[in-house]
Amino acid sequence: MLDGLAHCPSPAVSGLDEGPFTIEMHEQADHHARYKQSRLSLTALGKAVLAQADDFARHNPIHRWWGGTELTNHRLWRWDSLNRALVAP
């Protein structure tokens, strides 16, 4: 997830020195150490998303599988915390 927030067209996180994180990275001690020692910070977009003033998906393509469900920008369900309910795309 961290790689997806840092290595995308409009990152929400900056400062990730290595990546993407893979199992093979554990076999490359120098790469793994740099990844773990990265000094992360939120970008302006990351701060806006955290403040619920902007939407990460408006700026970045989403296409991944999560628990057997294909997530894309066009089929992205949202959580409405005020009404405590899922909102259809």
Backbone as JSON Lines, residues from 0, in Angstrom:
{"i":0,"aa":"M","n":[0.83,-1.19,0.0],"ca":[0.0,0.0,0.0],"c":[0.87,1.26,0.0]}
{"i":1,"aa":"L","n":[1.96,1.23,0.77],"ca":[2.84,2.39,0.86],"c":[3.44,2.73,-0.5]}
{"i":2,"aa":"D","n":[3.87,1.72,-1.23],"ca":[4.41,1.96,-2.57],"c":[3.38,2.64,-3.46]}
{"i":3,"aa":"G","n":[2.13,2.23,-3.36],"ca":[1.07,2.82,-4.16],"c":[0.8,4.27,-3.82]}
{"i":4,"aa":"L","n":[1.01,4.66,-2.58],"ca":[0.82,6.05,-2.17],"c":[2.0,6.93,-2.54]}
{"i":5,"aa":"A","n":[3.17,6.32,-2.68],"ca":[4.4,7.09,-2.95],"c":[4.82,7.08,-4.41]}
{"i":6,"aa":"H","n":[4.55,6.0,-5.13],"ca":[5.0,5.87,-6.52],"c":[3.79,5.86,-7.45]}
{"i":7,"aa":"C","n":[3.22,7.03,-7.66],"ca":[2.04,7.19,-8.51],"c":[2.12,8.58,-9.14]}
{"i":8,"aa":"P","n":[1.24,8.89,-10.09],"ca":[1.3,10.2,-10.75],"c":[1.25,11.39,-9.78]}
{"i":9,"aa":"S","n":[0.38,11.32,-8.78],"ca":[0.26,12.39,-7.76],"c":[0.41,11.76,-6.38]}
{"i":10,"aa":"P","n":[1.63,11.65,-5.88],"ca":[1.87,10.96,-4.61],"c":[1.24,11.65,-3.4]}
{"i":11,"aa":"A","n":[0.81,10.84,-2.45],"ca":[0.32,11.34,-1.17],"c":[1.43,11.29,-0.12]}
{"i":12,"aa":"V","n":[2.48,10.5,-0.4],"ca":[3.6,10.32,0.51],"c":[4.89,10.55,-0.27]}
{"i":13,"aa":"S","n":[5.82,11.26,0.33],"ca":[7.14,11.45,-0.3],"c":[8.22,10.9,0.62]}
{"i":14,"aa":"G","n":[9.39,10.67,0.04],"ca":[10.54,10.24,0.81],"c":[10.82,8.75,0.81]}
{"i":15,"aa":"L","n":[10.06,7.96,0.07],"ca":[10.3,6.52,0.0],"c":[11.47,6.28,-0.94]}
{"i":16,"aa":"D","n":[12.61,5.89,-0.38],"ca":[13.86,5.81,-1.15],"c":[13.97,4.58,-2.04]}
{"i":17,"aa":"E","n":[13.34,3.51,-1.7],"ca":[13.43,2.28,-2.48],"c":[12.02,1.8,-2.79]}
{"i":18,"aa":"G","n":[11.97,0.8,-3.63],"ca":[10.68,0.2,-3.91],"c":[10.64,-0.28,-5.34]}
{"i":19,"aa":"P","n":[9.65,-1.04,-5.67],"ca":[8.57,-1.45,-4.79],"c":[9.02,-2.52,-3.81]}
{"i":20,"aa":"F","n":[8.29,-2.63,-2.71],"ca":[8.6,-3.62,-1.7],"c":[8.22,-5.0,-2.23]}
{"i":21,"aa":"T","n":[9.18,-5.91,-2.22],"ca":[8.94,-7.28,-2.68],"c":[9.62,-8.24,-1.72]}
{"i":22,"aa":"I","n":[9.3,-9.49,-1.82],"ca":[9.96,-10.53,-1.02],"c":[11.44,-10.56,-1.36]}
{"i":23,"aa":"E","n":[11.76,-10.37,-2.65],"ca":[13.16,-10.4,-3.07],"c":[13.99,-9.29,-2.41]}
{"i":24,"aa":"M","n":[13.35,-8.2,-2.0],"ca":[14.08,-7.11,-1.35],"c":[14.77,-7.59,-0.08]}
{"i":25,"aa":"H","n":[14.2,-8.58,0.59],"ca":[14.81,-9.11,1.82],"c":[16.17,-9.75,1.53]}
{"i":26,"aa":"E","n":[16.39,-10.17,0.29],"ca":[17.67,-10.78,-0.08],"c":[18.72,-9.74,-0.46]}
{"i":27,"aa":"Q","n":[18.31,-8.49,-0.59],"ca":[19.22,-7.39,-0.94],"c":[19.29,-6.45,0.26]}
{"i":28,"aa":"A","n":[20.21,-6.73,1.16],"ca":[20.26,-6.03,2.44],"c":[20.34,-4.52,2.3]}
{"i":29,"aa":"D","n":[21.11,-4.01,1.35],"ca":[21.26,-2.56,1.2],"c":[19.95,-1.91,0.75]}
{"i":30,"aa":"H","n":[19.24,-2.53,-0.19],"ca":[17.95,-1.99,-0.64],"c":[16.92,-2.05,0.48]}
{"i":31,"aa":"H","n":[16.9,-3.17,1.19],"ca":[15.94,-3.34,2.29],"c":[16.2,-2.31,3.38]}
{"i":32,"aa":"A","n":[17.46,-2.08,3.72],"ca":[17.81,-1.1,4.76],"c":[17.39,0.3,4.34]}
{"i":33,"aa":"R","n":[17.63,0.68,3.08],"ca":[17.22,2.02,2.6],"c":[15.71,2.17,2.64]}
{"i":34,"aa":"Y","n":[15.0,1.1,2.29],"ca":[13.54,1.15,2.32],"c":[13.05,1.4,3.75]}
{"i":35,"aa":"K","n":[13.59,0.66,4.69],"ca":[13.15,0.79,6.08],"c":[13.56,2.11,6.71]}
{"i":36,"aa":"Q","n":[14.64,2.71,6.22],"ca":[15.14,3.96,6.8],"c":[14.61,5.2,6.09]}
{"i":37,"aa":"S","n":[13.73,5.02,5.13],"ca":[13.16,6.16,4.42],"c":[12.47,7.1,5.41]}
{"i":38,"aa":"R","n":[12.67,8.4,5.2],"ca":[12.03,9.41,6.04],"c":[10.81,9.91,5.27]}
{"i":39,"aa":"L","n":[9.66,9.43,5.68],"ca":[8.43,9.71,4.96],"c":[7.77,11.0,5.44]}
{"i":40,"aa":"S","n":[7.07,11.63,4.53],"ca":[6.25,12.78,4.9],"c":[5.07,12.85,3.93]}
{"i":41,"aa":"L","n":[4.03,13.54,4.36],"ca":[2.86,13.72,3.51],"c":[3.12,14.84,2.51]}
{"i":42,"aa":"T","n":[2.65,14.64,1.3],"ca":[2.69,15.71,0.31],"c":[1.48,16.62,0.56]}
{"i":43,"aa":"A","n":[1.37,17.67,-0.22],"ca":[0.2,18.55,-0.11],"c":[-1.09,17.74,-0.37]}
{"i":44,"aa":"L","n":[-1.03,16.85,-1.36],"ca":[-2.2,16.0,-1.62],"c":[-2.47,15.08,-0.44]}
{"i":45,"aa":"G","n":[-1.44,14.49,0.13],"ca":[-1.62,13.62,1.28],"c":[-2.28,14.34,2.44]}
{"i":46,"aa":"K","n":[-1.87,15.58,2.69],"ca":[-2.47,16.37,3.77],"c":[-3.93,16.69,3.46]}
{"i":47,"aa":"A","n":[-4.22,17.0,2.2],"ca":[-5.6,17.31,1.81],"c":[-6.49,16.06,1.92]}
{"i":48,"aa":"V","n":[-5.96,14.9,1.55],"ca":[-6.73,13.66,1.67],"c":[-6.99,13.35,3.14]}
{"i":49,"aa":"L","n":[-5.98,13.51,3.97],"ca":[-6.14,13.25,5.4],"c":[-7.18,14.19,6.02]}
{"i":50,"aa":"A","n":[-7.23,15.43,5.55],"ca":[-8.2,16.4,6.04],"c":[-9.57,16.24,5.38]}
{"i":51,"aa":"Q","n":[-9.7,15.25,4.52],"ca":[-10.92,14.97,3.75],"c":[-11.32,16.15,2.87]}
{"i":52,"aa":"A","n":[-10.32,16.9,2.39],"ca":[-10.56,18.03,1.5],"c":[-10.31,17.66,0.04]}
{"i":53,"aa":"D","n":[-9.73,16.5,-0.21],"ca":[-9.47,16.04,-1.58],"c":[-9.57,14.53,-1.6]}
{"i":54,"aa":"D","n":[-9.52,13.98,-2.79],"ca":[-9.72,12.54,-2.99],"c":[-8.53,11.99,-3.77]}
{"i":55,"aa":"F","n":[-7.81,11.04,-3.19],"ca":[-6.66,10.43,-3.84],"c":[-7.02,9.88,-5.21]}
{"i":56,"aa":"A","n":[-8.19,9.26,-5.34],"ca":[-8.61,8.63,-6.6],"c":[-8.89,9.64,-7.7]}
{"i":57,"aa":"R","n":[-9.13,10.9,-7.37],"ca":[-9.32,11.93,-8.41],"c":[-8.02,12.2,-9.16]}
{"i":58,"aa":"H","n":[-6.89,11.96,-8.51],"ca":[-5.59,12.31,-9.06],"c":[-4.78,11.1,-9.55]}
{"i":59,"aa":"N","n":[-5.18,9.91,-9.17],"ca":[-4.4,8.71,-9.47],"c":[-5.29,7.57,-9.93]}
{"i":60,"aa":"P","n":[-4.81,6.82,-10.94],"ca":[-5.58,5.65,-11.37],"c":[-5.52,4.55,-10.31]}
{"i":61,"aa":"I","n":[-6.64,3.9,-10.12],"ca":[-6.7,2.77,-9.19],"c":[-7.11,1.54,-9.99]}
{"i":62,"aa":"H","n":[-6.28,0.52,-9.92],"ca":[-6.61,-0.76,-10.55],"c":[-5.85,-1.85,-9.82]}
{"i":63,"aa":"R","n":[-6.55,-2.52,-8.91],"ca":[-5.94,-3.62,-8.17],"c":[-7.04,-4.55,-7.67]}
{"i":64,"aa":"W","n":[-6.61,-5.71,-7.28],"ca":[-7.52,-6.7,-6.72],"c":[-7.39,-6.68,-5.2]}
{"i":65,"aa":"W","n":[-8.52,-6.68,-4.52],"ca":[-8.53,-6.65,-3.07],"c":[-9.55,-7.68,-2.59]}
{"i":66,"aa":"G","n":[-9.05,-8.76,-2.03],"ca":[-9.95,-9.79,-1.5],"c":[-10.91,-10.35,-2.53]}
{"i":67,"aa":"G","n":[-10.46,-10.56,-3.75],"ca":[-11.32,-11.13,-4.79],"c":[-12.19,-10.1,-5.5]}
{"i":68,"aa":"T","n":[-12.0,-8.83,-5.19],"ca":[-12.78,-7.77,-5.82],"c":[-11.85,-6.87,-6.62]}
{"i":69,"aa":"E","n":[-12.19,-6.6,-7.86],"ca":[-11.38,-5.7,-8.69],"c":[-11.78,-4.26,-8.4]}
{"i":70,"aa":"L","n":[-10.82,-3.48,-7.94],"ca":[-11.05,-2.06,-7.65],"c":[-10.53,-1.22,-8.81]}
{"i":71,"aa":"T","n":[-11.36,-0.35,-9.31],"ca":[-10.97,0.63,-10.32],"c":[-11.61,1.96,-9.93]}
{"i":72,"aa":"N","n":[-11.15,3.03,-10.54],"ca":[-11.74,4.34,-10.25],"c":[-13.24,4.36,-10.57]}
{"i":73,"aa":"H","n":[-13.66,3.62,-11.59],"ca":[-15.06,3.64,-12.01],"c":[-15.96,2.77,-11.12]}
{"i":74,"aa":"R","n":[-15.34,1.86,-10.37],"ca":[-16.13,0.96,-9.52],"c":[-15.66,1.03,-8.07]}
{"i":75,"aa":"L","n":[-15.37,2.22,-7.61],"ca":[-14.82,2.41,-6.27],"c":[-15.92,2.81,-5.29]}
{"i":76,"aa":"W","n":[-16.29,1.89,-4.43],"ca":[-17.29,2.17,-3.4],"c":[-16.65,3.05,-2.33]}
{"i":77,"aa":"R","n":[-17.44,3.83,-1.65],"ca":[-16.95,4.74,-0.6],"c":[-17.71,4.51,0.7]}
{"i":78,"aa":"W","n":[-17.1,4.92,1.79],"ca":[-17.73,4.84,3.1],"c":[-18.18,6.23,3.5]}
{"i":79,"aa":"D","n":[-19.46,6.39,3.8],"ca":[-20.03,7.64,4.28],"c":[-20.08,7.56,5.8]}
{"i":80,"aa":"S","n":[-19.13,8.22,6.45],"ca":[-19.03,8.11,7.91],"c":[-20.2,8.79,8.63]}
{"i":81,"aa":"L","n":[-20.79,9.81,8.03],"ca":[-21.93,10.47,8.67],"c":[-23.14,9.53,8.75]}
{"i":82,"aa":"N","n":[-23.4,8.84,7.64],"ca":[-24.55,7.94,7.59],"c":[-24.19,6.49,7.92]}
{"i":83,"aa":"R","n":[-22.88,6.26,8.14],"ca":[-22.39,4.93,8.45],"c":[-22.89,3.9,7.43]}
{"i":84,"aa":"A","n":[-22.62,4.19,6.14],"ca":[-23.11,3.32,5.08],"c":[-22.17,3.37,3.89]}
{"i":85,"aa":"L","n":[-22.19,2.31,3.1],"ca":[-21.44,2.28,1.84],"c":[-22.19,3.09,0.79]}
{"i":86,"aa":"V","n":[-21.42,3.79,-0.05],"ca":[-22.0,4.57,-1.13],"c":[-21.52,3.97,-2.44]}
{"i":87,"aa":"A","n":[-22.47,3.64,-3.28],"ca":[-22.15,3.04,-4.59],"c":[-21.43,4.05,-5.47]}
{"i":88,"aa":"P","n":[-20.6,3.55,-6.4],"ca":[-19.88,4.47,-7.31],"c":[-20.82,5.27,-8.19]}
